[in-house]
């Protein structure tokens, strides 16, 4: 079933509908009507003052992290940008990271790339997520740098449950607790220690992905203090020098997820597991912001959502797979393994020709 207000299905994890409406749409209305944003911004100013204006911004160089940095600088803060190196950095991703370094001091942390490629492959095979190490390191690396630098405030971007939906009550969280990281930090039931001993991976290798002690460190969601708007974030980021272009035909926006060439595979697995892709997610946000009507969004979903990205942000899928040691035949086997055939047998808006059939003709 699709939300009657946006185009998200009820097959999204932790997405419990109320009277046919998804939690993200319910929360979006509350954000407009119920939240006193002027008071929240004042609370943010007090939080920054408490920490002497020093804070860490976890960053990919993308629209949101650029917006975070520019907003915090405007408020008089002194942000340290911390980038946990992505799995397969694109050319445009490199340029945008370098661009952000023109506005604030930056640190890039790059774990062992050989181990990283193994984790990409094992994440794909075990839980159907090629981006497992990237998603985990986003929530571990900034805390390690905070510990090493003595900076006790980390400002993440949006609360994902607030913007995209989740269990009731989670959308209100302003602070990222240890429990939040454990439940929503991208682990998907795997823990770093599970990989120790596999293919030469040691406990030392996996410390880059372990949750460090966060005693004395506060991590907050900026989007809980200033109203979050993806398109506005993109405008601010573009004005600050960020390069923006549509990474593949399965995306609706031209300003999101430009840094990692593996993201196309990640998003397609999401589509095959849960029946929605990146376009449906982005179009649903635009519906909530009254930028497109639902009927037109449904047409775009039917046209592009779930198209397989043979090229993502200028990188061919074969290059991505070669880097992690997976051939095309094995990739097809893994994709079929994680496909939810119940969803694809329903014949709803997400039903289309199987991407693998298209690709078989492409070589």
C-alpha positions as a Markdown table, in Angstrom:
| # | Residue | x | y | z |
|---|---|---|---|---|
| 1 | Unk | 0.0 | 0.0 | 0.0 |
| 2 | Unk | 1.2 | 3.5 | -0.8 |
| 3 | Unk | 0.7 | 6.5 | 1.5 |
| 4 | Unk | -2.3 | 8.4 | 0.3 |
| 5 | Unk | -0.4 | 11.7 | 0.6 |
| 6 | Unk | 3.0 | 10.8 | -0.8 |
| 7 | Unk | 4.4 | 7.9 | -2.8 |
| 8 | Unk | 6.1 | 5.9 | -0.1 |
| 9 | Unk | 5.0 | 2.3 | 0.4 |
| 10 | Unk | 4.2 | 0.6 | 3.8 |
| 11 | Unk | 7.0 | -1.9 | 3.0 |
| 12 | Unk | 9.6 | 0.6 | 4.2 |
| 13 | Unk | 11.0 | -0.6 | 7.5 |
| 14 | Unk | 9.5 | 0.9 | 10.6 |
| 15 | Unk | 7.0 | 2.7 | 8.4 |
| 16 | Unk | 3.7 | 2.3 | 10.2 |
| 17 | Unk | 0.8 | 4.1 | 8.5 |
| 18 | Unk | -2.0 | 5.8 | 10.4 |
| 19 | Unk | -5.3 | 6.0 | 8.5 |
| 20 | Unk | -3.4 | 5.5 | 5.3 |
| 21 | Unk | -0.8 | 8.2 | 5.9 |
| 22 | Unk | 2.9 | 7.4 | 6.5 |
| 23 | Unk | 4.8 | 8.7 | 9.5 |
| 24 | Unk | 6.9 | 11.1 | 7.5 |
| 25 | Unk | 3.9 | 12.9 | 6.2 |
| 26 | Unk | 2.4 | 13.1 | 9.7 |
| 27 | Unk | 5.6 | 14.5 | 11.1 |
| 28 | Unk | 6.0 | 17.1 | 8.2 |
| 29 | Unk | 2.7 | 18.7 | 9.2 |
| 30 | Unk | 3.7 | 18.8 | 12.9 |
| 31 | Unk | 7.0 | 20.5 | 11.9 |
| 32 | Unk | 5.1 | 23.3 | 10.2 |
| 33 | Unk | 2.3 | 23.8 | 12.8 |
| 34 | Unk | 3.6 | 22.6 | 16.2 |
| 35 | Unk | 7.3 | 23.5 | 16.4 |
| 36 | Unk | 8.3 | 27.0 | 17.4 |
| 37 | Unk | 11.4 | 27.3 | 15.2 |
| 38 | Unk | 12.5 | 30.7 | 16.6 |
| 39 | Unk | 12.7 | 29.2 | 20.1 |
| 40 | Unk | 14.6 | 26.1 | 18.7 |
| 41 | Unk | 17.1 | 28.4 | 17.0 |
| 42 | Unk | 17.7 | 30.2 | 20.3 |
| 43 | Unk | 18.2 | 26.9 | 22.0 |
| 44 | Unk | 20.8 | 26.1 | 19.3 |
| 45 | Unk | 22.6 | 29.4 | 20.0 |
| 46 | Unk | 22.7 | 28.5 | 23.7 |
| 47 | Unk | 24.1 | 25.0 | 22.9 |
| 48 | Unk | 26.8 | 26.5 | 20.7 |
| 49 | Unk | 27.7 | 29.0 | 23.4 |
| 50 | Unk | 27.9 | 26.2 | 26.0 |
| 51 | Unk | 30.6 | 24.6 | 23.9 |
| 52 | Unk | 32.5 | 27.8 | 23.0 |
| 53 | Unk | 31.2 | 27.7 | 19.4 |
| 54 | Unk | 33.4 | 24.7 | 18.6 |
| 55 | Unk | 31.8 | 21.7 | 17.0 |
| 56 | Unk | 32.4 | 18.9 | 14.6 |
| 57 | Unk | 30.3 | 18.5 | 11.4 |
| 58 | Unk | 30.3 | 15.0 | 9.9 |
| 59 | Unk | 30.6 | 15.6 | 6.2 |
| 60 | Unk | 30.5 | 14.0 | 2.7 |
| 61 | Unk | 31.0 | 17.4 | 1.0 |
| 62 | Unk | 27.4 | 17.1 | -0.1 |
| 63 | Unk | 24.4 | 19.5 | 0.0 |
| 64 | Unk | 23.5 | 18.9 | 3.7 |
| 65 | Unk | 27.0 | 19.0 | 5.2 |
| 66 | Unk | 27.8 | 22.1 | 3.2 |
| 67 | Unk | 24.5 | 23.7 | 4.4 |
| 68 | Unk | 25.4 | 22.7 | 8.0 |
| 69 | Unk | 28.8 | 24.3 | 7.8 |
| 70 | Unk | 27.6 | 27.5 | 6.2 |
| 71 | Unk | 24.7 | 27.8 | 8.7 |
| 72 | Unk | 26.9 | 27.2 | 11.7 |
| 73 | Unk | 29.5 | 29.7 | 10.5 |
| 74 | Unk | 26.7 | 32.3 | 10.0 |
| 75 | Unk | 25.8 | 31.7 | 13.6 |
| 76 | Unk | 29.3 | 32.5 | 14.8 |
| 77 | Unk | 30.4 | 28.9 | 15.3 |
| 78 | Unk | 33.8 | 27.4 | 14.5 |
| 79 | Unk | 33.1 | 24.0 | 12.8 |
| 80 | Unk | 35.6 | 21.3 | 12.2 |
| 81 | Unk | 34.6 | 19.3 | 9.2 |
| 82 | Unk | 35.2 | 15.6 | 9.5 |
| 83 | Unk | 34.9 | 13.4 | 6.5 |
| 84 | Unk | 34.9 | 9.6 | 6.9 |
| 85 | Unk | 36.3 | 8.6 | 3.4 |
| 86 | Unk | 33.6 | 7.1 | 1.3 |
| 87 | Unk | 33.9 | 3.7 | -0.4 |
| 88 | Unk | 34.4 | 4.7 | -4.0 |
| 89 | Unk | 34.9 | 8.4 | -4.2 |
| 90 | Unk | 33.7 | 10.0 | -7.5 |
| 91 | Unk | 35.3 | 12.9 | -9.3 |
| 92 | Unk | 32.5 | 15.3 | -8.4 |
| 93 | Unk | 32.7 | 14.0 | -4.8 |
| 94 | Unk | 36.3 | 14.9 | -4.6 |
| 95 | Unk | 35.7 | 18.4 | -5.9 |
| 96 | Unk | 32.9 | 19.1 | -3.5 |
| 97 | Unk | 35.0 | 17.9 | -0.5 |
| 98 | Unk | 37.7 | 20.2 | -1.6 |
| 99 | Unk | 35.2 | 23.0 | -2.0 |
| 100 | Unk | 34.0 | 22.7 | 1.5 |
| 101 | Unk | 37.6 | 22.9 | 2.7 |
| 102 | Unk | 37.6 | 26.5 | 1.5 |
| 103 | Unk | 35.0 | 27.4 | 4.1 |
| 104 | Unk | 36.2 | 25.4 | 7.2 |
| 105 | Unk | 39.1 | 23.4 | 8.5 |
| 106 | Unk | 38.7 | 19.7 | 7.4 |
| 107 | Unk | 39.9 | 16.3 | 8.4 |
| 108 | Unk | 39.6 | 13.2 | 6.2 |
| 109 | Unk | 39.9 | 9.8 | 7.8 |
| 110 | Unk | 40.6 | 6.9 | 5.4 |
| 111 | Unk | 40.6 | 3.4 | 6.9 |
| 112 | Unk | 42.5 | 0.5 | 5.2 |
| 113 | Unk | 41.1 | 0.4 | 1.7 |
| 114 | Unk | 41.8 | -3.3 | 1.2 |
| 115 | Unk | 39.7 | -4.1 | 4.3 |
| 116 | Unk | 37.1 | -1.6 | 3.2 |
| 117 | Unk | 36.6 | -3.4 | -0.1 |
| 118 | Unk | 36.2 | -6.7 | 1.7 |
| 119 | Unk | 33.6 | -5.2 | 4.0 |
| 120 | Unk | 31.7 | -3.8 | 0.9 |
| 121 | Unk | 31.6 | -7.2 | -0.6 |
| 122 | Unk | 30.7 | -9.0 | 2.6 |
| 123 | Unk | 28.0 | -6.4 | 3.5 |
| 124 | Unk | 26.5 | -7.0 | 0.0 |
| 125 | Unk | 26.5 | -10.7 | 0.5 |
| 126 | Unk | 25.4 | -10.9 | 4.1 |
| 127 | Unk | 22.8 | -8.2 | 4.4 |
| 128 | Unk | 22.4 | -6.8 | 0.9 |
| 129 | Unk | 24.1 | -3.5 | 1.6 |
| 130 | Unk | 27.3 | -2.7 | -0.2 |
| 131 | Unk | 27.5 | 0.6 | 1.8 |
| 132 | Unk | 27.6 | -1.1 | 5.3 |
| 133 | Unk | 31.1 | 0.2 | 6.2 |
| 134 | Unk | 30.3 | 3.7 | 4.9 |
| 135 | Unk | 27.0 | 4.0 | 6.9 |
| 136 | Unk | 28.7 | 2.7 | 10.1 |
| 137 | Unk | 31.7 | 4.9 | 9.9 |
| 138 | Unk | 29.5 | 8.0 | 9.5 |
| 139 | Unk | 28.5 | 7.3 | 13.1 |
| 140 | Unk | 31.8 | 6.2 | 14.5 |
| 141 | Unk | 34.6 | 8.4 | 12.9 |
| 142 | Unk | 33.3 | 11.8 | 14.1 |
| 143 | Unk | 33.1 | 10.5 | 17.7 |
| 144 | Unk | 36.7 | 9.3 | 17.5 |
| 145 | Unk | 37.9 | 12.7 | 16.2 |
| 146 | Unk | 35.9 | 14.4 | 18.9 |
| 147 | Unk | 37.7 | 12.4 | 21.5 |
| 148 | Unk | 41.1 | 13.1 | 20.0 |
| 149 | Unk | 40.6 | 16.8 | 19.5 |
| 150 | Unk | 38.7 | 17.5 | 22.7 |
| 151 | Unk | 35.7 | 19.0 | 20.8 |
| 152 | Unk | 32.7 | 17.9 | 22.8 |
| 153 | Unk | 29.8 | 18.9 | 20.4 |
| 154 | Unk | 29.0 | 17.1 | 17.1 |
| 155 | Unk | 26.3 | 18.6 | 14.8 |
| 156 | Unk | 24.7 | 16.0 | 12.5 |
| 157 | Unk | 22.2 | 17.0 | 9.9 |
| 158 | Unk | 18.6 | 15.8 | 9.9 |
| 159 | Unk | 17.0 | 13.3 | 12.2 |
| 160 | Unk | 16.2 | 10.6 | 9.7 |
| 161 | Unk | 13.1 | 9.5 | 11.5 |
| 162 | Unk | 11.8 | 13.0 | 11.4 |
| 163 | Unk | 12.4 | 13.6 | 7.7 |
| 164 | Unk | 11.7 | 10.1 | 6.3 |
| 165 | Unk | 9.6 | 8.3 | 8.9 |
| 166 | Unk | 10.2 | 5.8 | 11.7 |
| 167 | Unk | 8.8 | 4.3 | 14.9 |
| 168 | Unk | 6.5 | 6.7 | 16.7 |
| 169 | Unk | 8.4 | 9.0 | 19.1 |
| 170 | Unk | 11.8 | 8.7 | 17.4 |
| 171 | Unk | 11.0 | 11.8 | 15.2 |
| 172 | Unk | 11.3 | 14.0 | 18.3 |
| 173 | Unk | 14.9 | 13.1 | 19.2 |
| 174 | Unk | 17.2 | 16.1 | 19.1 |
| 175 | Unk | 20.2 | 14.3 | 20.5 |
| 176 | Unk | 22.0 | 11.2 | 19.1 |
| 177 | Unk | 22.4 | 8.8 | 22.0 |
| 178 | Unk | 24.5 | 5.7 | 22.2 |
| 179 | Unk | 21.2 | 3.7 | 21.9 |
| 180 | Unk | 20.2 | 5.6 | 18.8 |
| 181 | Unk | 23.5 | 4.8 | 17.1 |
| 182 | Unk | 23.2 | 1.2 | 18.0 |
| 183 | Unk | 19.7 | 1.0 | 16.6 |
| 184 | Unk | 19.9 | 3.3 | 13.6 |
| 185 | Unk | 23.6 | 3.6 | 12.9 |
| 186 | Unk | 23.6 | 1.4 | 9.8 |
| 187 | Unk | 24.7 | -1.9 | 11.5 |
| 188 | Unk | 21.8 | -3.9 | 10.1 |
| 189 | Unk | 22.3 | -6.7 | 12.6 |
| 190 | Unk | 26.0 | -6.9 | 12.0 |
| 191 | Unk | 28.7 | -5.8 | 14.4 |
| 192 | Unk | 32.3 | -5.0 | 13.7 |
| 193 | Unk | 33.5 | -8.0 | 15.7 |
| 194 | Unk | 31.5 | -10.3 | 13.4 |
| 195 | Unk | 34.1 | -9.7 | 10.7 |
| 196 | Unk | 37.2 | -10.4 | 12.8 |
| 197 | Unk | 39.0 | -13.5 | 11.5 |
| 198 | Unk | 37.2 | -13.4 | 8.1 |
| 199 | Unk | 39.7 | -13.1 | 5.2 |
| 200 | Unk | 42.5 | -11.8 | 7.3 |
| 201 | Unk | 40.5 | -9.0 | 9.0 |
| 202 | Unk | 41.8 | -8.3 | 12.5 |
| 203 | Unk | 40.3 | -6.6 | 15.5 |
| 204 | Unk | 42.6 | -3.7 | 14.9 |
| 205 | Unk | 41.1 | -3.3 | 11.4 |
| 206 | Unk | 37.6 | -3.1 | 12.8 |
| 207 | Unk | 38.3 | -0.4 | 15.4 |
| 208 | Unk | 37.6 | 2.1 | 12.7 |
| 209 | Unk | 34.0 | 0.8 | 12.7 |
| 210 | Unk | 33.5 | 0.3 | 16.5 |
| 211 | Unk | 31.3 | 2.7 | 18.5 |
| 212 | Unk | 33.8 | 4.6 | 20.8 |
| 213 | Unk | 33.0 | 5.8 | 24.3 |
| 214 | Unk | 31.0 | 9.0 | 24.0 |
| 215 | Unk | 31.1 | 10.1 | 27.6 |
| 216 | Unk | 31.3 | 13.8 | 27.7 |
| 217 | Unk | 30.4 | 14.2 | 24.0 |
| 218 | Unk | 27.1 | 15.5 | 22.8 |
| 219 | Unk | 25.8 | 14.8 | 19.3 |
| 220 | Unk | 22.7 | 16.8 | 18.1 |
| 221 | Unk | 20.6 | 17.0 | 14.9 |
| 222 | Unk | 20.8 | 20.4 | 13.4 |
| 223 | Unk | 17.5 | 19.8 | 11.6 |
| 224 | Unk | 15.7 | 19.7 | 15.0 |
| 225 | Unk | 16.8 | 23.3 | 15.7 |
| 226 | Unk | 16.4 | 24.9 | 12.2 |
| 227 | Unk | 13.7 | 23.7 | 9.8 |
| 228 | Unk | 15.2 | 21.2 | 7.4 |
| 229 | Unk | 14.5 | 21.7 | 3.7 |
| 230 | Unk | 16.5 | 19.6 | 1.2 |
| 231 | Unk | 16.1 | 22.0 | -1.7 |
| 232 | Unk | 17.0 | 25.0 | 0.4 |
| 233 | Unk | 20.0 | 23.2 | 1.6 |
| 234 | Unk | 21.0 | 22.5 | -2.0 |
| 235 | Unk | 20.6 | 26.2 | -2.9 |
| 236 | Unk | 22.8 | 27.3 | 0.0 |
| 237 | Unk | 25.4 | 24.6 | -0.9 |
| 238 | Unk | 25.4 | 25.6 | -4.6 |
| 239 | Unk | 25.9 | 29.3 | -3.6 |
| 240 | Unk | 28.9 | 28.1 | -1.5 |
| 241 | Unk | 30.5 | 26.4 | -4.6 |
| 242 | Unk | 29.1 | 22.9 | -4.5 |
| 243 | Unk | 28.8 | 21.2 | -7.9 |
| 244 | Unk | 25.5 | 19.5 | -8.5 |
| 245 | Unk | 24.4 | 17.1 | -11.2 |
| 246 | Unk | 22.0 | 14.2 | -11.4 |
| 247 | Unk | 24.0 | 11.0 | -10.6 |
| 248 | Unk | 21.7 | 8.6 | -12.5 |
| 249 | Unk | 18.3 | 8.2 | -14.2 |
| 250 | Unk | 16.8 | 6.5 | -11.1 |
| 251 | Unk | 17.2 | 9.7 | -9.1 |
| 252 | Unk | 14.8 | 12.7 | -9.1 |
| 253 | Unk | 17.1 | 15.3 | -7.6 |
| 254 | Unk | 20.3 | 16.5 | -9.1 |
| 255 | Unk | 22.0 | 17.4 | -5.8 |
| 256 | Unk | 22.1 | 14.4 | -3.6 |
| 257 | Unk | 24.5 | 11.4 | -3.0 |
| 258 | Unk | 27.1 | 12.5 | -5.5 |
| 259 | Unk | 30.2 | 11.3 | -3.7 |
| 260 | Unk | 30.1 | 7.5 | -3.7 |
| 261 | Unk | 29.9 | 5.5 | -6.9 |
| 262 | Unk | 28.5 | 2.5 | -4.9 |
| 263 | Unk | 25.3 | 4.4 | -4.0 |
| 264 | Unk | 23.6 | 3.4 | -7.2 |
| 265 | Unk | 23.9 | -0.3 | -6.2 |
| 266 | Unk | 22.9 | 0.5 | -2.6 |
| 267 | Unk | 19.8 | 2.3 | -3.8 |
| 268 | Unk | 18.8 | -0.5 | -6.2 |
| 269 | Unk | 19.1 | -3.1 | -3.5 |
| 270 | Unk | 16.8 | -0.9 | -1.4 |
| 271 | Unk | 14.3 | -0.9 | -4.3 |
| 272 | Unk | 14.4 | -4.7 | -4.7 |
| 273 | Unk | 14.1 | -5.3 | -0.9 |
| 274 | Unk | 11.4 | -2.8 | -0.1 |
| 275 | Unk | 9.7 | -1.7 | -3.3 |
| 276 | Unk | 10.9 | 1.9 | -3.4 |
| 277 | Unk | 14.0 | 3.6 | -4.7 |
| 278 | Unk | 15.7 | 7.0 | -4.4 |
| 279 | Unk | 13.3 | 8.7 | -6.8 |
| 280 | Unk | 10.2 | 7.8 | -4.6 |
| 281 | Unk | 12.0 | 9.0 | -1.5 |
| 282 | Unk | 12.9 | 12.3 | -3.1 |
| 283 | Unk | 9.6 | 12.9 | -4.8 |
| 284 | Unk | 7.8 | 12.2 | -1.5 |
| 285 | Unk | 9.9 | 15.0 | 0.1 |
| 286 | Unk | 8.9 | 17.4 | -2.7 |
| 287 | Unk | 5.2 | 16.4 | -2.2 |
| 288 | Unk | 5.4 | 17.3 | 1.5 |
| 289 | Unk | 7.0 | 20.7 | 0.6 |
| 290 | Unk | 4.1 | 21.3 | -1.9 |
| 291 | Unk | 6.5 | 21.4 | -4.9 |
| 292 | Unk | 4.8 | 18.6 | -6.9 |
| 293 | Unk | 1.3 | 17.1 | -6.8 |
| 294 | Unk | 1.0 | 13.4 | -5.9 |
| 295 | Unk | -0.5 | 12.4 | -9.2 |
| 296 | Unk | 2.4 | 13.8 | -11.2 |
| 297 | Unk | 4.9 | 12.3 | -8.7 |
| 298 | Unk | 3.3 | 8.8 | -9.3 |
| 299 | Unk | 4.0 | 9.2 | -13.0 |
| 300 | Unk | 7.6 | 9.9 | -12.4 |
| 301 | Unk | 7.9 | 7.0 | -10.0 |
| 302 | Unk | 6.5 | 4.7 | -12.6 |
| 303 | Unk | 8.9 | 6.0 | -15.2 |
| 304 | Unk | 12.3 | 6.1 | -13.3 |
| 305 | Unk | 12.1 | 4.6 | -9.8 |
| 306 | Unk | 14.1 | 1.4 | -9.7 |
| 307 | Unk | 15.9 | 1.8 | -13.0 |
| 308 | Unk | 19.3 | 0.1 | -12.7 |
| 309 | Unk | 22.2 | 2.5 | -12.7 |
| 310 | Unk | 24.7 | 1.2 | -15.3 |
| 311 | Unk | 26.6 | 4.4 | -14.7 |
| 312 | Unk | 26.4 | 6.3 | -11.4 |
| 313 | Unk | 28.0 | 9.8 | -11.0 |
| 314 | Unk | 30.2 | 9.0 | -14.0 |
| 315 | Unk | 31.4 | 5.5 | -12.9 |
| 316 | Unk | 30.3 | 2.3 | -14.6 |
| 317 | Unk | 28.8 | -0.4 | -12.4 |
| 318 | Unk | 31.5 | -2.9 | -13.7 |
| 319 | Unk | 34.2 | -0.7 | -12.2 |
| 320 | Unk | 32.4 | -0.6 | -8.9 |
| 321 | Unk | 32.1 | -4.4 | -8.8 |
| 322 | Unk | 35.6 | -5.0 | -9.9 |
| 323 | Unk | 37.0 | -2.9 | -7.0 |
| 324 | Unk | 35.2 | -5.1 | -4.4 |
| 325 | Unk | 36.0 | -8.4 | -6.2 |
| 326 | Unk | 32.5 | -9.4 | -7.4 |
| 327 | Unk | 31.9 | -10.4 | -11.0 |
| 328 | Unk | 28.7 | -9.8 | -12.9 |
| 329 | Unk | 27.3 | -13.3 | -12.5 |
| 330 | Unk | 27.8 | -13.3 | -8.7 |
| 331 | Unk | 26.3 | -9.9 | -8.4 |
| 332 | Unk | 23.1 | -11.1 | -10.2 |
| 333 | Unk | 22.9 | -14.0 | -7.8 |
| 334 | Unk | 23.1 | -11.7 | -4.8 |
| 335 | Unk | 20.5 | -9.3 | -6.2 |
| 336 | Unk | 18.1 | -12.1 | -6.8 |
| 337 | Unk | 18.7 | -13.5 | -3.3 |
| 338 | Unk | 17.7 | -10.1 | -1.7 |
| 339 | Unk | 14.8 | -9.4 | -4.0 |
| 340 | Unk | 11.4 | -9.4 | -2.2 |
| 341 | Unk | 9.4 | -11.4 | -4.8 |
| 342 | Unk | 6.1 | -10.8 | -2.9 |
| 343 | Unk | 6.4 | -7.1 | -3.6 |
| 344 | Unk | 7.3 | -7.6 | -7.3 |
| 345 | Unk | 4.4 | -10.0 | -7.8 |
| 346 | Unk | 1.8 | -7.4 | -6.7 |
| 347 | Unk | 1.7 | -5.4 | -9.9 |
| 348 | Unk | 1.5 | -2.1 | -8.1 |
| 349 | Unk | 3.2 | 1.2 | -9.1 |
| 350 | Unk | 6.6 | -0.3 | -8.5 |
| 351 | Unk | 6.2 | -3.2 | -11.0 |
| 352 | Unk | 8.2 | -2.8 | -14.2 |
| 353 | Unk | 10.5 | -5.0 | -16.4 |
| 354 | Unk | 13.1 | -6.6 | -14.2 |
| 355 | Unk | 16.3 | -4.5 | -14.4 |
| 356 | Unk | 18.3 | -7.7 | -14.7 |
| 357 | Unk | 16.5 | -8.6 | -17.9 |
| 358 | Unk | 17.3 | -5.2 | -19.3 |
| 359 | Unk | 21.0 | -5.6 | -18.3 |
| 360 | Unk | 21.3 | -9.1 | -19.8 |
| 361 | Unk | 20.8 | -7.5 | -23.2 |
| 362 | Unk | 23.3 | -4.8 | -22.4 |
| 363 | Unk | 26.1 | -7.2 | -22.1 |
